Amino acid sequence: MKVKVLLILLLTVQAVISQKYFTRTGITNFKASTATFEPVEALNNSSTSIVTNDGKIAAQVFINAFKFKVALMQEHFNENYMESDSYPKATFKGNIVDFDFNNLKDTNDFKLQGVLNIRGKDKSIDTTAKITKLSDDSFRLIASFDVTPQDFNIKIPSIVRKKIAKSIIIDIDYEFKEKK
C-alpha cells in the first residue's frame, strides 16, 4: 500500500517539468500536550516531500509511522482518533511563495501556503518556512503551524479532553536534495 501511494505521488510529480528537490526522510512531529499531564507527542521520520523550482510543494505522511514514547498512546492515536486504517496518510499541497533555489542565500524566510488534508478534511495553512541552503544541490526547510482536532472532525472523549491540548503544534524539518 505504501509503495503504491508513493509511486503514484512520484509519477504525478514527475509529470511536472520543473520537479527538482526530494526527501523521503523528512521529520514531522506534533505536540498536543498540556502542562499537568503526560506529554502527548509523536515523531515521524519518514515523511516524503517534493519541491519544484518554482516553489510548488507536496508532502505525504503516513499516520501509522508516528512513533510515541508510550505504546498504548500510539495505539489509541491510530485506532480511536486518527482511524489510520481508514485514513492512512496526511497530505499537504501548496506553495513556497517567491522560492527560487538559484537565488537562495544562506538562510531565508519564505511564506508557506497550502492545504493540509487529514482524515479527508482540508485545512488551509499559512505560515513562515525557514529555508537554509546546505550545498549546491540541497536545502533544509523548517516550519511550524497549529491545528485543532476539530479541524479534522477528530472527537476527543471527555475523559481525556483535559489531557490533550486544544491547539496541536506541528513541526516539520525536511532536508531536500536535488533529484537527478
N, C-alpha and C positions, 0 to 999 in steps of 0.2 A: 504494500500500500504506500509506504513512504517513498519507495523508489519510483513508483508510478506517478505520484504527485510531483516529486522533484523533477522527473523527466518532462512532465507537462509544463512546469514552470520554466525549465531551461529552454525547451523548444519555443515557447511563447516569447521569451526574451530574446532568443537568438534571431527571431524574425525582425527585431528592432535593429536597424543597421548600426546605430550608434552605441550598441551594447559594449561595455568596456570593463567594468570592475565587478568583482565577485567575492563572496565569502560563504563558507559552509560552517565556520566556527565562530560565528558572532555570539556574543554573550548578551542574553536578555534576562533580567531579573526583575522581580517585583517584591514590594514590601507592603503588607497590609496589616501591620502591627499596631496595637495600642500600647500605651506606656505600661500598664499594670499587668499585662498578661504575657504568656509565652510568645516569642516572635513568630509571626506568620510571614514567611518569606521563602522564596524559591529561586533557583538558578537553572537556566537552560543555556548550555554552552555549545549547542549545535544549531543555532539559528542560521538560516540561509537568506542571503540578500544579494541583489544586483543593483548597480547604479550605472546609468548611461552617461555619456559625455555631457549631455545637456541637462543632467540633474534628475532625470526620472529615477525613481527608486521603487523597488518591490522587495518585500521581505515576507518570509514564511517561518512560523514557529510551530513545532508540534507540541501540543498541550501536554501529552504524557511524558515529554522529555524534561519537564520541570522537575528538579530534584529538591526535596525538602530534607531538613535535618531529622524530622520525625516522620517515620514511615506511615503511621496512621493518618497524619495530616495530609500526606501525599495521596493516600487512598481516598480520603474524603474529598479532597480537591478534585480529583479526576472523576469520581463516581457521582458525588452529590451536587457539586457546584458547577463544574465545567462540562460534565457529561461528555468526557473526551472520546467515548466510543461513538457518540452521535456527531460530535463536533471536534474532530481530531486535530484541527490546526487553527491558528490565528494568522491573519494576513494583514499587510499594510501596503498600500499603493499610494504613491504621492510624488512630490517634487522637492528637491533641494533648490530653493529659489536662487537664481544667478550663479549656480555652480558651474565651474569650468576648471577641470583638473590642471590644464596647462597654465592657468593663471594663479594657481594655488601657491601661497607663500606661507611657510611655517604653519601657524595655527590661525584659523579664521572662523568667525561665527556666521552661520547661514540660517535662514528661516527654513524650517522643515514643515511642510504642509501635506496632508493627505487624509486617507480614510483607513481606520483600523477596523477590521472585521473579526469579531469574536462571537461564537455561537450563532452565526448567521445574522448578527446585528452590526450595523455600521455606526461608527463614531468619528466625527471629524477631529483631527489632531492638528494643532498649530503650535509649534514650539521652536526653540533655537537649538541647532546642532553645532557642536564644536568639531571642526574638521582639521586634522593635523596631517600635513604631508610627511610621510615616513621615508619615501625614496622616490626615484623617478617613475616607479610603477605601482606605488601603493599609498594608501592613506587610511587614517583612523577616524571614525565617526562616533561621537559620544553625544547622547541626548537623553532627556528625561521628560516625562509627562505624567499627568494624573488621569485616572478614570475612576468610575464608581461601579459597584456591582449592578446598580440599576440601569446603567448604560447598556448592559447586555442581558437584561432580564434574568440576572442571577439572584435567586432567592436565598437569603441568609436566615436560617431559623432563629427565632427569638432567643433560644437558649445559648447561642454562641454569638449573637449580634454584637454584644459589647466587647468581644474579643477580637473582632475584625474591624479595621479602620474604615471609616466612611469613604475616604479617598485613598485609592491604591496608587502607589508610585511605581511606575515602570521605567527602568533604566536600560538603555542599550549601549553596547560598546562593541563595535564591529570594525575589524581590520580588513580592508578591501585590497585585493591585488588585481593587477591588470590581467584580463583573460585574453590569452593569445591564441 
